[in-house]
Amino acid sequence: MIQKKHLAPDATIADVVADLEDANEYLRRVLGNMRFCQKRHGDACLRIAVTRPRGPGKGLAPSYRIDYPAGSDAEEMTIYNGFGGRSHSAFTPINVRETNWSRSHTPIQEVQKLYDGLHKAGLERAEREAPAQERP
């Protein structure tokens, strides 16, 4: 039986980034989808699903929804689309409406900062773990 874990109703990607199965790859693919929205609508914001099935031994890969500001009111958002967290495939309109989304959103600039921070930390860790090269 699949167990469900509920995240806080206002959870953001920053709250769960440490629990992601492969944070670099997940954020890279999220940003790719967000950039399509940004190109078409000028901005993009991310909401994550707060209810998710939990499989044995698997890290977190929440489904997500990308929204953009509606008109001049930056507080009101329009849905661009929802995506599966593992496949990053687009949802159908029914799936987008039925999924339990977080009340909070993260702008594309903050998602990019999270990704850049993880990428930089990974490069620094790789440099520390690389064997020292002998100098002539």
Phi and psi in degrees as a GROMACS rama.xvg file:
@    title "Ramachandran Plot"
@    xaxis  label "Phi"
@    yaxis  label "Psi"
@TYPE xy
-81.9396  126.598  ILE-2
-89.3558  149.7  GLN-3
-114.978  136.656  LYS-4
-112.368  134.793  LYS-5
-104.505  128.637  HIS-6
-85.6577  168.186  LEU-7
-59.1951  145.216  ALA-8
-61.5511  -18.393  PRO-9
-114.713  25.5761  ASP-10
-64.419  145.065  ALA-11
-121.353  171.644  THR-12
-60.9104  -33.0948  ILE-13
-64.0991  -30.848  ALA-14
-70.3296  -26.7129  ASP-15
-115.678  0.302883  VAL-16
-57.2196  -34.6951  VAL-17
-69.238  -20.7632  ALA-18
-98.2417  1.29152  ASP-19
-67.7785  145.082  LEU-20
-60.5018  -47.8989  GLU-21
-142.851  86.6508  ASP-22
-58.3774  -42.9504  ALA-23
-59.742  -50.6197  ASN-24
-67.1845  -42.2649  GLU-25
-59.2354  -50.5631  TYR-26
-67.1266  -34.8502  LEU-27
-60.7403  -44.0774  ARG-28
-73.6888  -35.7249  ARG-29
-60.6236  -47.3492  VAL-30
-61.4633  -37.1221  LEU-31
-58.9916  -45.6435  GLY-32
-68.201  -36.8606  ASN-33
-65.6937  -35.401  MET-34
-66.812  -33.5652  ARG-35
-61.4227  -43.4215  PHE-36
-64.6588  -44.827  CYS-37
-60.64  -40.1493  GLN-38
-63.2653  -39.6688  LYS-39
-81.601  -31.9347  ARG-40
-125.217  0.873475  HIS-41
88.1899  -14.6804  GLY-42
-161.001  167.431  ASP-43
-155.132  139.576  ALA-44
-130.928  148.734  CYS-45
-111.023  133.699  LEU-46
-122.362  143.586  ARG-47
-107.733  156.938  ILE-48
-73.7788  137.506  ALA-49
-100.283  -4.61717  VAL-50
-119.971  130.413  THR-51
-148.124  147.023  ARG-52
-72.5334  146.579  PRO-53
-118.316  116.368  ARG-54
-91.8792  160.486  GLY-55
-65.3765  128.301  PRO-56
71.759  8.66088  GLY-57
-100.777  142.363  LYS-58
-79.1078  -179.71  GLY-59
-78.5379  137.601  LEU-60
-149.534  70.9649  ALA-61
-67.5639  145.447  PRO-62
-62.1073  160.488  SER-63
-146.351  159.072  TYR-64
-125.916  138.907  ARG-65
-109.664  128.322  ILE-66
-121.307  168.055  ASP-67
-142.599  153.13  TYR-68
-61.5287  138.315  PRO-69
-92.6753  110.721  ALA-70
62.9504  -142.741  GLY-71
-83.5392  -12.0813  SER-72
-88.3788  102.195  ASP-73
-68.4929  -16.8642  ALA-74
-79.4093  -31.834  GLU-75
-88.1753  131.077  GLU-76
-114.846  150.284  MET-77
-111.676  139.447  THR-78
-75.0093  127.695  ILE-79
-86.6238  -58.5161  TYR-80
-176.115  166.644  ASN-81
-109.858  156.668  GLY-82
-141.508  146.208  PHE-83
-70.7009  139.282  GLY-84
-71.0979  -27.7626  GLY-85
-92.5003  -39.8219  ARG-86
-94.0842  -23.6341  SER-87
61.6096  22.3854  HIS-88
-83.1369  147.788  SER-89
-68.1337  144.961  ALA-90
-82.2024  163.46  PHE-91
-80.4811  160.514  THR-92
-55.5805  -34.7742  PRO-93
-66.8832  -44.397  ILE-94
-60.4327  -38.6863  ASN-95
-62.1083  -41.9573  VAL-96
-74.1637  -31.3337  ARG-97
-85.2584  -19.6692  GLU-98
-74.5553  145.988  THR-99
-86.9263  99.9051  ASN-100
-93.006  151.266  TRP-101
-60.6929  150.923  SER-102
-78.6225  -19.1991  ARG-103
-100.79  153.322  SER-104
-129.729  162.15  HIS-105
-124.037  122.752  THR-106
-64.6385  155.407  PRO-107
-56.7935  -34.4731  ILE-108
-63.3473  -37.5636  GLN-109
-73.2012  -36.3746  GLU-110
-63.2461  -41.1772  VAL-111
-61.939  -41.2089  GLN-112
-62.6771  -41.2678  LYS-113
-60.1492  -47.231  LEU-114
-61.5245  -47.4079  TYR-115
-60.3161  -40.5668  ASP-116
-63.7337  -42.5542  GLY-117
-66.622  -42.5927  LEU-118
-62.8522  -44.51  HIS-119
-63.9264  -43.7813  LYS-120
-62.5189  -38.0379  ALA-121
-65.3834  -40.3528  GLY-122
-66.3303  -41.6917  LEU-123
-64.8632  -39.8335  GLU-124
-64.9287  -40.7664  ARG-125
-63.5097  -38.531  ALA-126
-65.8993  -39.9513  GLU-127
-67.6465  -35.2446  ARG-128
-85.5062  -15.4448  GLU-129
-68.7867  141.294  ALA-130
-66.2428  142.259  PRO-131
-66.6552  133.085  ALA-132
-84.1326  141.771  GLN-133
-75.9725  140.933  GLU-134
-103.672  142.54  ARG-135
